[in-house]
């Protein structure tokens, strides 16, 4: 199985978000080939959530898991700590009142 580069995945994800009329911004550009990606969704009510890719230890399947959820300030602080530990990390911020990220859709969920 061929793995997509982080840069390619980010560009494809941003295109899918554009098609769904969900505003999105790259707030930190990581390593173009192997950088991890975190997606933050600002709900525009002072709250936010952030997801990162992880592996299910039992099945080995990849899945998006919640890294932080709550007041946007607290989520931003958690992301700043992650970025300080991993300068190759990509951060994508989307704005969606209903919390829609598309991360559960085919091609993005797995």
Beta strands, then each sheet from edge to edge (+ up, - down):
strand 1: 24-28
strand 2: 37-42
strand 3: 47-55
strand 4: 62-71
strand 5: 90-95
sheet 1: 1+ 5- 2- 3+ 4-
end
